[in-house]
Amino acid sequence: MSGPPADLPPLSAQCVSGAVARFEAEPLAVGRSSELHLVGCRPITLQRIRWSFEGPSVLAPLSARSASVSVTPTQAGAHRATLRYTDDLGRSQSASFELNVAPKDLPRGLLTRGEPSAWSGDRLSLRAWPQGYGEAELVGAGWRWERVSGPEVELSDAGTARVLLTAPTVTQDQLLVLRATLTLAGGASVSDEFRLLVQAPPQPAADPLFGDANRATRALPWLEDGPWSAQLARCVYNPALRKNGDNLCTLGELPLLGQASNNPSVESILQRLLVSHDWQAEVFERFLREQDESGDLRRMLAATTAIVIGGRVRPSFYWSATGAIYLDASYLWLTPEQRDSVSEAPDPRSSYGQELSYSSPWRYVKDNRHATPARPVTERASRPLEEIRVELGRLLYHELAHANDFLPPRRHASLPAGSRVYQAVANDTPSQTLQERLPFFSQQMVGLGKVLFFGETATDVQRAYSPEQVVQFFSQDRVNDDYSYSLPSGSTVPREDAAMLVEEALVQLRYGVLRDFGIVPRVATGESSADKPLVWGQRGRIGEPALRARLELVLAELMPWLPAAELQRLQPPLLLRAGLSWGDNLDQDAVAQGRPRALGAAGRLREQELERERAARHR
C-alpha cells in the first residue's frame, strides 16, 4: 500500500478515524463479474478517480474513472489494483492492493450484472444471468430479488431476471447489497449478490434546470484535462444549474463549435464530449471517423456547445438552455459488457396515449427487411460498428436538426459572446419560418399529440376517434410523422416537425434506407404491432410532393451545404397494403406478388424492440 501523505490514514477496508475513503472488493473468481468500490468515509465528492490493474488477467473496467468498477477475471492468480483520486482538499491520493483471483467456481449458477454505482434518484436496472443451465432446465423457474443490506429501496419487477429500482436517498456513500435468487421447477435454487454504491449527487439547485423528467446523471469530460473540461463540468449537465439560467455559461465561456469552424474536426468535437463510461467516447469517435463519410454530422455538430452520452440518459434530447445534445448510450453499445452498463429502466412517459383507439408504428427498412437486426438483451451478443450506423445516424440527424434550428449556421459567426445560448435564439428560426409560410393543418392531430407526447388526458372526442378518422386527419396533411405534431402547451412553434423531415430525408439520402409509417388499431400492452391489421401506411412518405417545399425550406437553413438537387434522389412513396398486418407489410416485393410473407422470429423480435422505442419517442 502506498501513496497517502503521512498525516492521513492509508486507504483501507474500514473508515478508520480521519480516513477520507475506504476500498471494498468482493471475492474475485475466474468468470465472475465482481464489483470494486472506492467508498467515501464522509459526505464529500472524490475527484479524478483512476483505477489500473496488473496481473495475468486483463482487468479492463468499462470506465476506469468511476468510484465503482466491475471486472471479470479470465485467469486465476495474484493481481494488483492501483487506485488514484483527489480528495476534498484537492490532495492527490493513491494506494495499491493485492487481489487474489480464485479458479473458476461457477460451472452452474447465477451472475448478476449492471452498473455498480449510482447517484440518489437515478433510475437503473440490474439483470441476473443463469450460467450452465439449458433452456429445458429453466422452464418453470422463478426469480426473486431482495435487499440484503444497505438503505431501504423499492424494487420493481422483482419477480423477473431484470429488476428496476430508483437509487435511494443518501447523504454520503453507502453500499446497497441486493440478492437475486433463481429457483428451478424441482426446488433447487442458486443466488448471487450485487453490491451497488449509492452516492449523494452534487448539491442541486433549489429550482434545478434538470428536473425529475430528465434529471442530471453522472457524466465526466472525456478529455479530463482538455481545454473545455472545466466549463463542461460546470455548465452542461450539472445538478447545480438553475432553471432561470443565471448560472449557465455564456457563449464567450463555452461557445458553439461553429463559432470556431463551420466544419469541426473530430478532435475538436471530442474536446466537447462528456460520457458516463469511457467506452462511449471510444465508440463515438470511431463512428464519426468511420461512419460519417458525408461529413454531415460533423458539420451539424457545429451548432452545439457539447455532447453528453450517458447510460441513464433517456430519452435523448437537445436543450437550447445549454446548447448541448444528450444521447442515450443504448444506441452505441457494441459488446454485451458495454450493454450491461446501460440502464434498461423505461422512459416514465412510455405509457402515454393508452386510452386512444389507434397506434402509429414506424420502422426503417432496407431491401424489404428491417434496416437494423434484432439484438435481444438475453442473447448477450456483440455487434459491429456498421450495425449502429442507421440507428445512431438517425438519432443524430434528429437531435442535431434541433440544434441547427435554434441556432442555424448562418448565425454562428455573429453570436454575441455575452449571451447564453437560449438568449441568442432569434425570432426567425427555420421552424418558425416553416410554420408561418408552410404550416401543417390538422388541429385534431395537434390535440392528439398532447396526449401521446405530453401525457394530457384524452377527451371523450379524442377517445372516440377511430383509426380511419385518424388516417383522414394525418394523410391529407403535409407532415411525415405524427411526432411532427408534438407541441407543448404554451408553445407556439412545433420543433419536431422540422426534425422529423430532416431525419427521414437524410437517412434515405445517406444510407439508402426507407421509413415506414402506419396507422393500426391500438396496440395494447403485451401485444405486437406486427399482428395488427394496417388501416393505412406509406413507405418513404418523405417523397410526397406535398412535403417537398417544406423539406427544401428546412434543409436550406439547417444544412446549407447540401445541394438542392439531392432531393431529386428521394424515392416516390409507396402505399402499403391495408388489411394486411403491419408485419406482413414489411416485404413489399412479396406483397406485390400476392404472397405476403409473415415475419419470422427475428423480425418479430425487432418489432418488439421498436415497440419500446415507439412508446418512449425521443424528444
BALOBA-259879 format. One line per 10 residues: their letters; for each residue x, y, z of C-alpha. Coordinates in steps of 0.25 Angstrom, whole numbers, m for minus. Layout:
A> X,Y,Z | ...
end
This chain:
MSGPPADLPP> 0,0,0 | 6,14,m4 | 3,28,m7 | m5,36,4 | 3,46,12 | 8,42,25 | m3,50,33 | m14,43,27 | m19,28,29 | m16,19,17
LSAQCVSGAV> m27,15,9 | m33,2,15 | m45,m7,17 | m50,1,28 | m53,16,31 | m43,18,42 | m42,31,49 | m39,43,39 | m40,34,27 | m44,40,14
ARFEAEPLAV> m49,27,7 | m48,12,8 | m47,1,m2 | m56,m10,m3 | m56,m23,m12 | m64,m35,m12 | m56,m48,m15 | m51,m50,m29 | m52,m63,m37 | m50,m66,m52
GRSSELHLVG> m62,m64,m60 | m69,m56,m49 | m73,m41,m51 | m69,m34,m38 | m70,m20,m33 | m59,m12,m27 | m63,1,m19 | m56,14,m14 | m65,18,m3 | m64,32,3
CRPITLQRIR> m64,32,18 | m70,46,19 | m81,54,11 | m70,58,1 | m68,56,m14 | m55,50,m18 | m50,55,m32 | m41,50,m43 | m42,35,m39 | m34,25,m47
WSFEGPSVLA> m33,10,m46 | m22,2,m52 | m19,m13,m51 | m7,m23,m53 | m7,m38,m53 | m9,m50,m62 | m24,m45,m66 | m27,m33,m74 | m36,m26,m64 | m41,m15,m72
PLSARSASVS> m53,m7,m66 | m63,0,m75 | m59,13,m68 | m47,14,m60 | m51,27,m55 | m63,23,m47 | m64,21,m32 | m68,7,m35 | m64,m3,m46 | m68,m17,m50
VTPTQAGAHR> m57,m26,m54 | m58,m41,m60 | m44,m48,m58 | m40,m58,m68 | m29,m64,m61 | m26,m68,m47 | m15,m63,m38 | m10,m51,m31 | m14,m37,m37 | m11,m23,m33
ATLRYTDDLG> m21,m11,m33 | m16,3,m32 | m25,14,m29 | m23,29,m30 | m32,40,m27 | m33,55,m22 | m39,57,m8 | m48,68,m4 | m36,77,0 | m30,75,m14
RSQSASFELN> m19,66,m10 | m15,54,m19 | m16,41,m12 | m12,27,m17 | m12,13,m12 | m9,m1,m17 | m16,m14,m13 | m14,m29,m15 | m25,m36,m22 | m25,m51,m22
VAPKDLPRGL> m34,m57,m33 | m39,m71,m30 | m40,m82,m41 | m54,m83,m47 | m64,m87,m37 | m77,m85,m45 | m79,m97,m55 | m94,m95,m52 | m100,m83,m44 | m104,m69,m45
LTRGEPSAWS> m97,m56,m49 | m103,m42,m46 | m98,m31,m55 | m101,m16,m56 | m95,m2,m54 | m88,m3,m40 | m91,12,m35 | m102,22,m36 | m106,35,m30 | m118,36,m21
GDRLSLRAWP> m130,37,m30 | m124,30,m42 | m133,20,m49 | m126,8,m52 | m127,m7,m55 | m119,m20,m51 | m120,m33,m58 | m117,m47,m53 | m112,m58,m63 | m113,m73,m61
QGYGEAELVG> m99,m80,m64 | m98,m94,m69 | m113,m97,m70 | m121,m102,m82 | m134,m96,m87 | m141,m108,m83 | m136,m107,m69 | m141,m93,m67 | m155,m96,m71 | m164,m93,m59
AGWRWERVSG> m153,m86,m52 | m156,m74,m43 | m148,m61,m39 | m147,m53,m27 | m139,m40,m24 | m137,m35,m10 | m130,m25,m2 | m119,m31,7 | m113,m19,14 | m112,m4,12
PEVELSDAGT> m122,7,10 | m137,3,8 | m141,2,m6 | m153,m1,m14 | m151,m12,m25 | m159,m13,m37 | m161,m26,m46 | m154,m33,m34 | m160,m46,m39 | m152,m46,m52
ARVLLTAPTV> m138,m47,m57 | m137,m32,m58 | m140,m23,m46 | m143,m8,m47 | m140,2,m36 | m138,17,m32 | m125,19,m24 | m130,22,m10 | m127,36,m4 | m113,36,4
TQDQLLVLRA> m105,47,10 | m92,40,8 | m86,28,1 | m94,15,5 | m93,1,m1 | m107,m5,m5 | m106,m21,m6 | m116,m28,m14 | m118,m43,m16 | m124,m50,m28
TLTLAGGASV> m129,m64,m26 | m133,m74,m37 | m142,m85,m32 | m143,m97,m42 | m156,m104,m44 | m151,m116,m36 | m148,m107,m24 | m133,m105,m25 | m128,m91,m24 | m116,m82,m27
SDEFRLLVQA> m113,m68,m23 | m103,m57,m26 | m101,m43,m19 | m99,m30,m25 | m92,m18,m18 | m97,m4,m23 | m90,8,m18 | m101,19,m15 | m95,33,m15 | m101,47,m11
PPQPAADPLF> m101,55,m24 | m95,69,m24 | m103,79,m17 | m115,82,m27 | m121,96,m29 | m134,99,m21 | m141,100,m35 | m132,91,m44 | m131,92,m59 | m131,77,m59
GDANRATRAL> m143,73,m52 | m149,59,m49 | m153,57,m64 | m139,58,m69 | m130,58,m57 | m115,60,m58 | m107,47,m56 | m92,46,m55 | m84,49,m67 | m69,53,m68
PWLEDGPWSA> m62,61,m79 | m55,51,m87 | m43,59,m88 | m40,61,m73 | m30,72,m76 | m36,77,m89 | m37,92,m92 | m52,92,m89 | m53,82,m77 | m56,92,m66
QLARCVYNPA> m67,98,m74 | m73,85,m78 | m73,80,m64 | m80,93,m59 | m89,97,m70 | m95,85,m77 | m100,74,m68 | m99,79,m54 | m110,77,m44 | m106,91,m38
LRKNGDNLCT> m111,98,m51 | m123,107,m48 | m136,107,m57 | m135,122,m58 | m122,120,m66 | m114,131,m58 | m102,121,m55 | m101,115,m69 | m89,118,m78 | m89,130,m87
LGELPLLGQA> m85,127,m102 | m72,134,m98 | m69,124,m87 | m74,112,m95 | m76,115,m110 | m83,107,m121 | m73,98,m128 | m77,106,m140 | m72,119,m135 | m58,114,m138
SNNPSVESIL> m61,106,m150 | m73,102,m159 | m67,88,m161 | m61,84,m147 | m51,73,m147 | m53,60,m139 | m42,65,m129 | m50,78,m126 | m63,70,m124 | m56,61,m114
QRLLVSHDWQ> m52,73,m106 | m67,76,m104 | m71,61,m100 | m76,57,m87 | m78,42,m84 | m83,33,m73 | m73,22,m77 | m61,23,m85 | m65,13,m95 | m76,22,m100
AEVFERFLRE> m65,32,m105 | m57,22,m112 | m69,17,m120 | m74,31,m123 | m60,35,m128 | m60,22,m137 | m74,26,m142 | m70,40,m146 | m57,35,m153 | m63,23,m160
QDESGDLRRM> m78,25,m162 | m79,39,m165 | m74,39,m179 | m82,51,m184 | m77,60,m172 | m92,64,m169 | m91,60,m155 | m78,68,m152 | m84,80,m159 | m97,79,m151
LAATTAIVIG> m90,78,m138 | m85,92,m141 | m98,96,m135 | m95,90,m121 | m87,94,m109 | m85,80,m104 | m89,65,m106 | m93,57,m94 | m94,42,m95 | m100,34,m83
GRVRPSFYWS> m104,20,m79 | m116,27,m72 | m120,38,m81 | m134,34,m86 | m139,39,m95 | m129,46,m104 | m131,61,m106 | m125,75,m110 | m127,86,m100 | m126,101,m104
ATGAIYLDAS> m123,105,m90 | m109,99,m91 | m107,97,m106 | m104,82,m104 | m109,69,m109 | m111,58,m99 | m111,44,m104 | m116,30,m99 | m104,21,m99 | m113,9,m103
YLWLTPEQRD> m110,14,m117 | m95,12,m116 | m92,m1,m109 | m84,m12,m117 | m81,m22,m107 | m90,m29,m96 | m81,m23,m85 | m84,m9,m91 | m98,m12,m91 | m98,m17,m76
SVSEAPDPRS> m95,m2,m73 | m107,4,m80 | m120,4,m71 | m132,m3,m76 | m141,6,m68 | m152,10,m77 | m155,25,m80 | m166,28,m70 | m174,35,m81 | m176,22,m89
SYGQELSYSS> m190,19,m85 | m196,32,m91 | m208,30,m100 | m212,17,m96 | m227,21,m96 | m227,25,m111 | m232,15,m121 | m220,15,m130 | m205,13,m131 | m195,19,m141
PWRYVKDNRH> m184,9,m143 | m171,13,m151 | m159,6,m155 | m147,7,m164 | m146,m3,m176 | m135,m7,m186 | m137,m17,m197 | m151,m21,m191 | m144,m24,m177 | m142,m17,m164
ATPARPVTER> m130,m8,m166 | m125,m12,m153 | m126,m26,m148 | m132,m30,m134 | m122,m31,m123 | m129,m37,m111 | m122,m34,m98 | m123,m48,m93 | m114,m53,m105 | m102,m45,m100
ASRPLEEIRV> m97,m43,m114 | m87,m33,m119 | m90,m25,m132 | m81,m18,m142 | m80,m3,m143 | m87,m3,m156 | m99,m8,m150 | m101,4,m141 | m100,13,m154 | m115,15,m157
ELGRLLYHEL> m120,15,m142 | m109,25,m137 | m109,33,m150 | m124,35,m150 | m123,39,m135 | m112,49,m138 | m119,55,m150 | m131,57,m142 | m125,64,m130 | m115,72,m138
AHANDFLPPR> m127,77,m146 | m132,83,m133 | m118,89,m130 | m117,95,m144 | m132,100,m144 | m130,108,m131 | m116,114,m136 | m115,112,m151 | m101,112,m158 | m103,126,m164
RHASLPAGSR> m103,132,m149 | m91,125,m143 | m81,135,m147 | m89,147,m141 | m93,141,m128 | m91,150,m116 | m81,145,m106 | m88,151,m94 | m101,144,m97 | m105,130,m92
VYQAVANDTP> m110,120,m103 | m125,122,m100 | m123,137,m101 | m116,136,m114 | m128,129,m121 | m134,139,m131 | m149,140,m135 | m147,135,m149 | m143,121,m147 | m145,111,m158
SQTLQERLPF> m157,104,m150 | m163,118,m148 | m162,121,m163 | m167,107,m167 | m180,110,m158 | m182,124,m164 | m180,120,m179 | m184,105,m180 | m191,101,m167 | m198,88,m165
FSQQMVGLGK> m213,88,m164 | m219,77,m155 | m222,83,m141 | m228,69,m137 | m214,63,m139 | m208,74,m130 | m218,71,m119 | m215,56,m120 | m200,60,m120 | m202,66,m106
VLFFGETATD> m208,53,m101 | m197,44,m108 | m185,52,m105 | m188,60,m92 | m198,51,m85 | m210,60,m85 | m223,53,m82 | m231,49,m95 | m244,56,m97 | m257,48,m100
VQRAYSPEQV> m256,52,m114 | m241,48,m115 | m244,34,m109 | m255,33,m119 | m247,35,m132 | m246,23,m140 | m233,19,m147 | m240,22,m160 | m242,36,m155 | m228,38,m151
VQFFSQDRVN> m224,33,m165 | m232,44,m171 | m226,55,m161 | m212,51,m164 | m211,46,m178 | m217,59,m184 | m207,68,m177 | m192,71,m181 | m184,64,m169 | m177,51,m170
DDYSYSLPSG> m180,46,m155 | m189,49,m144 | m178,53,m135 | m177,65,m144 | m190,70,m136 | m182,70,m123 | m185,83,m118 | m185,86,m102 | m196,94,m96 | m192,109,m96
STVPREDAAM> m183,107,m108 | m186,113,m122 | m175,107,m130 | m175,92,m134 | m160,88,m133 | m161,73,m136 | m167,76,m150 | m154,80,m156 | m146,70,m149 | m155,59,m154
LVEEALVQLR> m153,64,m168 | m138,64,m167 | m137,51,m160 | m145,43,m171 | m139,50,m183 | m125,49,m179 | m126,34,m175 | m131,31,m188 | m121,40,m196 | m109,36,m188
YGVLRDFGIV> m112,21,m184 | m122,17,m195 | m132,13,m184 | m147,16,m185 | m156,19,m174 | m170,12,m172 | m181,19,m165 | m195,14,m162 | m208,14,m154 | m213,2,m148
PRVATGESSA> m223,m1,m137 | m218,1,m123 | m206,m8,m119 | m209,m11,m104 | m198,m15,m94 | m193,m29,m97 | m198,m28,m112 | m189,m27,m124 | m192,m17,m135 | m187,m28,m145
DKPLVWGQRG> m200,m35,m143 | m209,m22,m145 | m217,m20,m158 | m211,m8,m165 | m222,3,m167 | m213,12,m175 | m198,13,m177 | m187,18,m186 | m172,15,m189 | m164,27,m191
RIGEPALRAR> m174,37,m189 | m163,48,m189 | m164,47,m204 | m178,52,m205 | m179,64,m214 | m187,72,m203 | m176,71,m194 | m165,75,m204 | m166,91,m202 | m165,89,m187
LELVLAELMP> m153,80,m187 | m146,89,m197 | m148,101,m187 | m143,93,m175 | m131,87,m182 | m127,101,m188 | m126,107,m174 | m121,95,m166 | m111,88,m176 | m108,99,m186
WLPAAELQRL> m96,91,m191 | m106,80,m197 | m109,83,m212 | m123,85,m215 | m122,75,m226 | m120,64,m215 | m135,64,m212 | m138,59,m226 | m132,45,m222 | m143,43,m212
QPPLLLRAGL> m152,31,m216 | m167,33,m218 | m175,28,m206 | m181,14,m207 | m195,11,m201 | m195,0,m192 | m206,m11,m193 | m217,m8,m184 | m224,m20,m178 | m211,m28,m177
SWGDNLDQDA> m204,m28,m163 | m192,m18,m161 | m183,m30,m160 | m187,m35,m174 | m185,m22,m180 | m170,m22,m178 | m167,m30,m190 | m174,m21,m201 | m168,m30,m212 | m175,m42,m206
VAQGRPRALG> m188,m33,m205 | m187,m29,m219 | m186,m43,m224 | m199,m47,m216 | m191,m55,m206 | m189,m47,m193 | m179,m53,m184 | m181,m54,m169 | m170,m49,m160 | m160,m59,m155
AAGRLREQEL> m155,m60,m141 | m144,m49,m143 | m154,m40,m150 | m164,m41,m138 | m153,m38,m128 | m149,m26,m136 | m163,m21,m136 | m163,m23,m120 | m151,m15,m119 | m157,m4,m127
ERERAARHR> m170,m5,m119 | m162,0,m107 | m155,11,m114 | m168,16,m121 | m175,17,m107 | m164,26,m102 | m161,35,m114 | m148,43,m114 | m151,57,m110
end
